[in-house]
């Protein structure tokens, strides 16, 4: 069994990603990013080259996904891109604008909020918490900025004593400007020099709206006229004097602000690395969140990652096809496929348009997605392995640039496959062996298949070649498969059936599409008899299997209906029994009442005939005594006399003594059993203490339930692998579950 460590290198080529349309998935997932940096990072995603990093990423996405159905939702991580600010900070003597500091403080607050959240809920998000621990938690950056910059993005009055004084003066001068302007406005208005509008604003100056005929009587600067020329705009002289003073103060204010911003920039310049860490952390968190959102929409999960080489994808579907079909309101058929040591390679055959290629691409794309840190749309019981290399040869790969034909290109590709293929490779080949003479190409394809088989690589291929179907049947760990078709309508069912080769239905499809029967017959005569017989046999077997499948499905439905009917009958039977019991009880009560009535009637009739009261009383008392005796037998009365109570007490005491005696005997046996168990426990503990743990032993922590395998032993320290995470502990804190067989 192969183990991975942090130095394991995984390799998946760009060609494989293109063949499997991996970049289309990235486009879909990137739409769930909330930042430009996150989207850019996600679009650049490639398969991980380290299993350790891959498992860490998968665990983070899985934890984030779990937060959607938890009360503890991960806080909002929306952030602004501060890349330009970081770049400016790196330039000596540069300074940032006030708004830039607000962005930096906001980013720092967002990071701190997430760090505090993951620290608080470490138990629920252990991997996300571990990732957040790489970032330093500090409020120094925020505190430094907030002392100088207000929440509105302006430099605070208290940023410096000089600025505070300047702004006080600015307020005073503005007050004087307003006061002097109001005074002149009132003066000239009373003299009748002003138009009805009285005042206006030109170039940020308040001006008097003076009638043109009085322009020389108003002291001040002429700043313009109305369109008709009937009004001239004059800034009063006193106001102008104060305005010049204001401009000087505003200039001084701006210079002081620049001085403060330069100092603040110097104060936060040492935090450049931390700010870069912030951006990196939030961008990656955005990517993780986008992957989790995509997983939620596609109902994706994290399958079990096995150390044993195998793929078991249950109810898997192609995410791109699923997205497309969902928009068209078409159902996507899920596939179940398994590759393992006894089923190393699957050869899928059958007619075109049956779903062979999409099945092959589904498995390849899901494996690549998983090895790129994405959860995949499969059943929770699915399992898979992390392959070193994934090789693909899909579609018409005719290379115009290199002047290579399809077959030449595929041969070149096969050469690459032979060089790279090993026991830790997954290969996917569509239309294996095509592009050349069927007999020669088929023969060469056989040799390639045998080579891949000998190298113990896992793979899936699709083909029409009969010789490859035969070879798959002959090789021990290679299996034929086909895509199911309705043999009557020749409509594809898109369901994979493993265990039998598929017919190409060549002539049947031709006939369905209106090709004359005479032409089809002539074509049949041109083809070798044995090939027709083989294809006919396969077609017949496939039709027979489909018929049996339908019969089996029908029987299952009938059995299910029968079971439902049986359950219904049993429920009805129980109800009838309950009703009968009620009727029986009612009947018994009625019978008893009738019996009492008959006896009473009998006594009364006799009395009416004889008129003998003594006889009536005697017979009645005798009858009542008899009835009382019967009832006492059924329900014995409680003791009321002293003697009866004493007798009952003696009987009760005797019963207690018997119970106490029995309890003593049981306790003695319990003590003996406990001693025996103690001896056994001591013996087991001694054996455990003497046991020498080995690699791959299955163990658990003494106070835990999870079972893992031993990955590494260093003196008394042991590393336990739980599948997608590991933990370190000491020998005295673990117990053996199962020893590895040697």
SULNORRA-V68456 format. One record per backbone hydrogen bond with DSSP energy under -0.5 kcal/mol. CO is the residue of the C=O (numbers start at 0). NH is the residue of the N-H. If there is no record, write none. Layout:
co:CO nh:NH
co:CO nh:NH
This chain:
co:4 nh:7
co:10 nh:389
co:12 nh:16
co:13 nh:17
co:14 nh:18
co:15 nh:19
co:16 nh:21
co:17 nh:20
co:20 nh:23
co:20 nh:24
co:21 nh:25
co:22 nh:26
co:23 nh:27
co:24 nh:28
co:25 nh:29
co:26 nh:30
co:27 nh:30
co:28 nh:31
co:29 nh:32
co:34 nh:38
co:35 nh:39
co:36 nh:40
co:37 nh:41
co:38 nh:42
co:39 nh:43
co:41 nh:44
co:48 nh:9
co:49 nh:53
co:50 nh:54
co:51 nh:55
co:52 nh:56
co:53 nh:57
co:54 nh:58
co:55 nh:59
co:56 nh:60
co:57 nh:61
co:58 nh:62
co:59 nh:63
co:60 nh:64
co:61 nh:65
co:62 nh:66
co:63 nh:66
co:64 nh:67
co:65 nh:68
co:66 nh:69
co:70 nh:72
co:79 nh:81
co:81 nh:85
co:82 nh:86
co:83 nh:87
co:84 nh:88
co:85 nh:89
co:87 nh:90
co:89 nh:91
co:90 nh:93
co:96 nh:99
co:96 nh:100
co:97 nh:101
co:98 nh:102
co:99 nh:103
co:100 nh:104
co:101 nh:105
co:102 nh:106
co:103 nh:107
co:104 nh:108
co:105 nh:109
co:106 nh:110
co:107 nh:111
co:108 nh:112
co:109 nh:113
co:110 nh:114
co:111 nh:115
co:112 nh:116
co:113 nh:117
co:114 nh:118
co:115 nh:119
co:116 nh:120
co:118 nh:121
co:120 nh:123
co:120 nh:124
co:124 nh:128
co:125 nh:129
co:126 nh:130
co:127 nh:131
co:128 nh:132
co:130 nh:133
co:131 nh:134
co:135 nh:137
co:138 nh:142
co:139 nh:143
co:140 nh:144
co:141 nh:145
co:142 nh:146
co:143 nh:147
co:144 nh:147
co:144 nh:148
co:147 nh:155
co:149 nh:152
co:153 nh:149
co:155 nh:158
co:156 nh:159
co:159 nh:163
co:160 nh:164
co:161 nh:165
co:162 nh:166
co:163 nh:167
co:164 nh:168
co:165 nh:169
co:166 nh:170
co:167 nh:171
co:168 nh:172
co:169 nh:173
co:170 nh:174
co:171 nh:175
co:172 nh:176
co:173 nh:177
co:174 nh:178
co:175 nh:179
co:176 nh:180
co:177 nh:181
co:178 nh:182
co:179 nh:183
co:180 nh:184
co:181 nh:185
co:182 nh:186
co:183 nh:187
co:184 nh:188
co:185 nh:189
co:186 nh:190
co:187 nh:192
co:187 nh:193
co:188 nh:191
co:192 nh:210
co:194 nh:197
co:196 nh:198
co:197 nh:208
co:199 nh:206
co:201 nh:204
co:204 nh:201
co:206 nh:199
co:207 nh:209
co:207 nh:233
co:208 nh:194
co:209 nh:231
co:210 nh:213
co:211 nh:214
co:213 nh:216
co:213 nh:217
co:214 nh:217
co:216 nh:218
co:218 nh:236
co:220 nh:234
co:223 nh:232
co:229 nh:211
co:230 nh:225
co:231 nh:209
co:231 nh:233
co:232 nh:222
co:232 nh:223
co:233 nh:207
co:233 nh:235
co:234 nh:220
co:235 nh:239
co:236 nh:240
co:237 nh:241
co:238 nh:242
co:239 nh:243
co:240 nh:244
co:241 nh:245
co:242 nh:246
co:243 nh:247
co:244 nh:248
co:245 nh:249
co:246 nh:250
co:247 nh:251
co:248 nh:252
co:249 nh:253
co:250 nh:254
co:251 nh:255
co:252 nh:256
co:253 nh:257
co:254 nh:258
co:255 nh:259
co:256 nh:260
co:257 nh:261
co:258 nh:262
co:259 nh:263
co:260 nh:264
co:261 nh:265
co:262 nh:266
co:263 nh:267
co:264 nh:268
co:265 nh:269
co:267 nh:270
co:268 nh:271
co:270 nh:274
co:271 nh:275
co:272 nh:276
co:273 nh:277
co:274 nh:278
co:275 nh:279
co:276 nh:280
co:277 nh:281
co:278 nh:282
co:279 nh:283
co:280 nh:284
co:281 nh:285
co:282 nh:286
co:283 nh:287
co:284 nh:288
co:285 nh:289
co:286 nh:290
co:287 nh:291
co:288 nh:292
co:289 nh:293
co:290 nh:294
co:291 nh:295
co:292 nh:296
co:293 nh:297
co:294 nh:299
co:295 nh:298
co:300 nh:302
co:300 nh:375
co:303 nh:305
co:303 nh:383
co:306 nh:1
co:307 nh:309
co:310 nh:338
co:311 nh:313
co:311 nh:382
co:312 nh:336
co:313 nh:378
co:315 nh:334
co:316 nh:318
co:317 nh:321
co:318 nh:322
co:319 nh:323
co:320 nh:324
co:321 nh:325
co:322 nh:326
co:323 nh:327
co:324 nh:328
co:324 nh:329
co:325 nh:328
co:330 nh:332
co:334 nh:315
co:336 nh:312
co:338 nh:310
co:339 nh:342
co:342 nh:339
co:343 nh:458
co:344 nh:478
co:345 nh:347
co:345 nh:460
co:346 nh:348
co:346 nh:480
co:347 nh:462
co:348 nh:482
co:350 nh:353
co:354 nh:358
co:355 nh:359
co:356 nh:360
co:357 nh:361
co:358 nh:362
co:359 nh:363
co:360 nh:364
co:361 nh:365
co:362 nh:366
co:363 nh:367
co:364 nh:368
co:365 nh:369
co:366 nh:370
co:368 nh:371
co:368 nh:373
co:369 nh:372
co:370 nh:47
co:375 nh:300
co:375 nh:377
co:376 nh:316
co:378 nh:381
co:381 nh:303
co:382 nh:311
co:383 nh:305
co:384 nh:386
co:387 nh:10
co:388 nh:425
co:390 nh:427
co:392 nh:429
co:394 nh:396
co:397 nh:399
co:398 nh:403
co:399 nh:402
co:403 nh:398
co:404 nh:408
co:405 nh:409
co:406 nh:410
co:407 nh:411
co:408 nh:412
co:409 nh:413
co:410 nh:414
co:411 nh:415
co:412 nh:416
co:413 nh:417
co:414 nh:418
co:415 nh:419
co:416 nh:420
co:421 nh:424
co:423 nh:387
co:423 nh:388
co:424 nh:457
co:425 nh:390
co:426 nh:459
co:427 nh:392
co:428 nh:461
co:430 nh:433
co:436 nh:440
co:437 nh:441
co:438 nh:442
co:439 nh:443
co:440 nh:444
co:441 nh:445
co:442 nh:446
co:443 nh:447
co:444 nh:448
co:445 nh:449
co:446 nh:450
co:447 nh:451
co:448 nh:452
co:449 nh:453
co:450 nh:454
co:451 nh:456
co:452 nh:455
co:457 nh:426
co:458 nh:345
co:459 nh:428
co:460 nh:347
co:461 nh:431
co:464 nh:468
co:465 nh:469
co:466 nh:470
co:467 nh:471
co:468 nh:472
co:469 nh:473
co:470 nh:474
co:474 nh:477
co:476 nh:343
co:476 nh:344
co:478 nh:346
co:479 nh:498
co:480 nh:348
co:480 nh:501
co:481 nh:496
co:483 nh:492
co:483 nh:493
co:484 nh:486
co:485 nh:489
co:490 nh:485
co:494 nh:483
co:496 nh:481
co:502 nh:350
co:504 nh:508
co:505 nh:509
co:506 nh:510
co:507 nh:511
co:508 nh:512
co:509 nh:514
co:510 nh:513
co:515 nh:519
co:516 nh:520
co:517 nh:521
co:518 nh:522
co:519 nh:523
co:520 nh:524
co:521 nh:525
co:522 nh:526
co:527 nh:531
co:528 nh:532
co:529 nh:533
co:530 nh:534
co:531 nh:535
co:532 nh:536
co:533 nh:537
co:534 nh:538
co:535 nh:539
co:536 nh:540
co:537 nh:541
co:538 nh:542
co:539 nh:543
co:540 nh:544
co:541 nh:545
co:542 nh:546
co:543 nh:547
co:544 nh:548
co:545 nh:549
co:546 nh:550
co:547 nh:551
co:548 nh:552
co:549 nh:553
co:550 nh:554
co:551 nh:555
co:552 nh:556
co:553 nh:557
co:554 nh:558
co:555 nh:559
co:556 nh:560
co:557 nh:561
co:558 nh:562
co:559 nh:563
co:560 nh:564
co:561 nh:565
co:562 nh:566
co:563 nh:567
co:564 nh:568
co:565 nh:569
co:566 nh:570
co:567 nh:571
co:568 nh:572
co:569 nh:573
co:570 nh:574
co:571 nh:575
co:572 nh:576
co:573 nh:577
co:574 nh:578
co:575 nh:579
co:576 nh:580
co:577 nh:581
co:578 nh:582
co:579 nh:583
co:580 nh:584
co:581 nh:585
co:582 nh:586
co:583 nh:587
co:584 nh:588
co:585 nh:589
co:586 nh:590
co:587 nh:591
co:588 nh:592
co:589 nh:593
co:590 nh:594
co:591 nh:595
co:592 nh:596
co:593 nh:597
co:594 nh:598
co:595 nh:599
co:596 nh:600
co:597 nh:601
co:598 nh:602
co:599 nh:603
co:600 nh:604
co:601 nh:605
co:602 nh:606
co:603 nh:607
co:604 nh:608
co:605 nh:609
co:606 nh:610
co:610 nh:612
co:611 nh:615
co:612 nh:616
co:613 nh:617
co:614 nh:618
co:615 nh:619
co:616 nh:620
co:617 nh:621
co:618 nh:622
co:619 nh:623
co:620 nh:624
co:621 nh:625
co:622 nh:626
co:623 nh:627
co:624 nh:628
co:625 nh:629
co:626 nh:630
co:627 nh:631
co:628 nh:632
co:629 nh:633
co:630 nh:634
co:640 nh:644
co:641 nh:645
co:642 nh:646
co:643 nh:647
co:644 nh:648
co:645 nh:649
co:646 nh:650
co:647 nh:651
co:648 nh:652
co:649 nh:653
co:650 nh:654
co:651 nh:655
co:652 nh:656
co:653 nh:657
co:654 nh:658
co:655 nh:659
co:656 nh:660
co:657 nh:661
co:658 nh:662
co:659 nh:663
co:660 nh:664
co:661 nh:665
co:662 nh:666
co:663 nh:667
co:664 nh:668
co:665 nh:669
co:666 nh:670
co:667 nh:671
co:668 nh:672
co:669 nh:673
co:670 nh:674
co:671 nh:675
co:672 nh:676
co:673 nh:677
co:674 nh:678
co:675 nh:679
co:676 nh:680
co:677 nh:681
co:678 nh:682
co:679 nh:683
co:680 nh:684
co:681 nh:685
co:682 nh:686
co:683 nh:687
co:684 nh:688
co:685 nh:689
co:686 nh:690
co:690 nh:692
co:693 nh:696
co:696 nh:698
co:696 nh:709
co:697 nh:736
co:697 nh:737
co:698 nh:707
co:699 nh:734
co:700 nh:703
co:705 nh:700
co:707 nh:698
co:708 nh:720
co:709 nh:695
co:711 nh:718
co:713 nh:716
co:715 nh:730
co:716 nh:713
co:717 nh:719
co:717 nh:728
co:718 nh:710
co:718 nh:711
co:719 nh:721
co:719 nh:726
co:720 nh:708
co:721 nh:723
co:724 nh:721
co:726 nh:719
co:728 nh:717
co:729 nh:732
co:730 nh:733
co:732 nh:701
co:734 nh:699
co:737 nh:697
